[in-house]
Amino acid sequence: MARLFLLFLIAALVYLVLRLFPPSRRPPAVPPAAASSKLVGCAHCGLRVPEAEAVRQGGRYYCDRSHVPGGGGASPA
């Protein structure tokens, strides 16, 4: 009977500890670069790319060097 009481007491303590200190439920952190990345549209095809990856020519943005008018050339592989 003492063992049964001890088992019940341990189970009750575990239950209380889990109720008082629940696991942390923080939202996943968003990398700062991904959160603040501005998207710009390609002046040739309209594809939206991050501003950091776009090619800027004459005040306009392009998704690739091959879309820049007048000698952008083929894009590197």
GUTORDO-50921 format. One record per residue (C-alpha): z negated, y negated, x; residue in three letters. Coordinates in Angstrom, 1 decimal. Layout:
N
pt Z: Z; Y: Y; X: X; res: ALA
...
END
This chain:
77
pt Z: 0.0; Y: 0.0; X: 0.0; res: MET
pt Z: -0.8; Y: -2.3; X: 2.9; res: ALA
pt Z: 2.7; Y: -1.7; X: 4.4; res: ARG
pt Z: 4.3; Y: -2.6; X: 1.1; res: LEU
pt Z: 2.3; Y: -5.8; X: 0.8; res: PHE
pt Z: 3.3; Y: -6.7; X: 4.4; res: LEU
pt Z: 6.9; Y: -6.1; X: 3.7; res: LEU
pt Z: 6.8; Y: -8.3; X: 0.6; res: PHE
pt Z: 5.0; Y: -11.0; X: 2.6; res: LEU
pt Z: 7.7; Y: -11.0; X: 5.4; res: ILE
pt Z: 10.4; Y: -11.1; X: 2.8; res: ALA
pt Z: 8.8; Y: -14.1; X: 1.0; res: ALA
pt Z: 8.4; Y: -15.9; X: 4.4; res: LEU
pt Z: 12.1; Y: -15.4; X: 5.2; res: VAL
pt Z: 13.1; Y: -16.6; X: 1.8; res: TYR
pt Z: 10.9; Y: -19.8; X: 2.1; res: LEU
pt Z: 12.2; Y: -20.6; X: 5.6; res: VAL
pt Z: 15.8; Y: -20.2; X: 4.4; res: LEU
pt Z: 15.2; Y: -22.4; X: 1.4; res: ARG
pt Z: 13.4; Y: -25.1; X: 3.5; res: LEU
pt Z: 15.9; Y: -25.2; X: 6.3; res: PHE
pt Z: 19.4; Y: -24.4; X: 4.9; res: PRO
pt Z: 22.3; Y: -24.0; X: 7.3; res: PRO
pt Z: 24.0; Y: -27.2; X: 8.3; res: SER
pt Z: 27.1; Y: -28.1; X: 6.1; res: ARG
pt Z: 28.7; Y: -30.9; X: 8.1; res: ARG
pt Z: 32.4; Y: -31.5; X: 7.5; res: PRO
pt Z: 34.6; Y: -30.5; X: 10.4; res: PRO
pt Z: 35.2; Y: -33.3; X: 12.9; res: ALA
pt Z: 38.7; Y: -34.9; X: 12.8; res: VAL
pt Z: 40.0; Y: -35.7; X: 16.3; res: PRO
pt Z: 40.3; Y: -39.5; X: 16.7; res: PRO
pt Z: 44.0; Y: -39.4; X: 17.8; res: ALA
pt Z: 45.1; Y: -37.5; X: 14.7; res: ALA
pt Z: 43.1; Y: -39.7; X: 12.4; res: ALA
pt Z: 44.5; Y: -43.0; X: 13.7; res: SER
pt Z: 48.1; Y: -41.9; X: 14.3; res: SER
pt Z: 50.5; Y: -44.2; X: 12.5; res: LYS
pt Z: 53.7; Y: -42.6; X: 11.2; res: LEU
pt Z: 57.0; Y: -44.5; X: 11.6; res: VAL
pt Z: 60.4; Y: -43.6; X: 10.1; res: GLY
pt Z: 63.5; Y: -42.9; X: 12.2; res: CYS
pt Z: 66.1; Y: -45.7; X: 11.7; res: ALA
pt Z: 68.9; Y: -43.0; X: 11.9; res: HIS
pt Z: 67.7; Y: -40.1; X: 9.8; res: CYS
pt Z: 64.4; Y: -41.3; X: 8.2; res: GLY
pt Z: 62.2; Y: -38.6; X: 9.7; res: LEU
pt Z: 58.6; Y: -39.7; X: 10.0; res: ARG
pt Z: 57.1; Y: -39.2; X: 13.4; res: VAL
pt Z: 53.8; Y: -40.5; X: 15.0; res: PRO
pt Z: 54.4; Y: -43.9; X: 16.6; res: GLU
pt Z: 53.2; Y: -42.5; X: 20.0; res: ALA
pt Z: 56.0; Y: -39.9; X: 20.0; res: GLU
pt Z: 58.8; Y: -42.2; X: 18.6; res: ALA
pt Z: 61.5; Y: -43.9; X: 20.7; res: VAL
pt Z: 61.5; Y: -47.6; X: 20.2; res: ARG
pt Z: 64.7; Y: -49.5; X: 20.8; res: GLN
pt Z: 65.5; Y: -53.1; X: 19.6; res: GLY
pt Z: 62.4; Y: -53.3; X: 17.4; res: GLY
pt Z: 63.4; Y: -50.0; X: 15.5; res: ARG
pt Z: 61.9; Y: -46.5; X: 15.8; res: TYR
pt Z: 63.9; Y: -43.3; X: 16.3; res: TYR
pt Z: 62.7; Y: -39.7; X: 16.2; res: CYS
pt Z: 64.7; Y: -38.7; X: 19.3; res: ASP
pt Z: 66.8; Y: -40.4; X: 22.0; res: ARG
pt Z: 69.9; Y: -38.8; X: 20.6; res: SER
pt Z: 69.5; Y: -41.0; X: 17.5; res: HIS
pt Z: 69.4; Y: -44.2; X: 19.4; res: VAL
pt Z: 72.8; Y: -45.9; X: 18.9; res: PRO
pt Z: 74.9; Y: -46.6; X: 22.0; res: GLY
pt Z: 74.1; Y: -44.0; X: 24.6; res: GLY
pt Z: 70.8; Y: -42.3; X: 23.7; res: GLY
pt Z: 72.3; Y: -39.1; X: 25.0; res: GLY
pt Z: 71.1; Y: -35.6; X: 24.2; res: ALA
pt Z: 67.4; Y: -35.0; X: 23.8; res: SER
pt Z: 65.6; Y: -33.1; X: 26.6; res: PRO
pt Z: 64.9; Y: -29.4; X: 25.8; res: ALA
END
